[in-house]
Amino acid sequence: MPIAVLAVLLFFLGVFLTEVCAIADEAEQVVTVTAKRYEYNPNTITVKKGIPVVLEFTSLDRLHGFSCPGLAIRTDIAPGKVATLRFVPQKAGTFPFHCDNFCGSGHEGMTGTIVVTE
């Protein structure tokens, strides 16, 4: 195969792979969530069914937890670190989440919802 043909093929392969990677990155929804006594911000997270989601958590004060039993996802959120949680929602609906590491007298109110749309 002549070098010019090979160079053209490699060029188009590179363009194709770049486009595929860009599409994959665009399809992933990233949501930044902060946790502090006794709240999450945001406390309502809206995502789409079948679209990959990355939740990036930071704690502003102490160890917190994040548990969403309806979507079977959970992580610890330690201060000074980013906790990353990846998932693909497979069903539409509203799913409550809560802190599952006791953080003080307002702990039971540290809740929110993930809304998965079609």
Beta strands, then each sheet from edge to edge (+ up, - down):
strand 1: 29-36
strand 2: 39-41
strand 3: 44-48
strand 4: 53-59
strand 5: 64-68
strand 6: 73-77
strand 7: 83-87
strand 8: 93-98
strand 9: 111-117
sheet 1: 2+ 1- 4- 7+
sheet 2: 3+ 9+ 8-
sheet 3: 5+ 6-
end
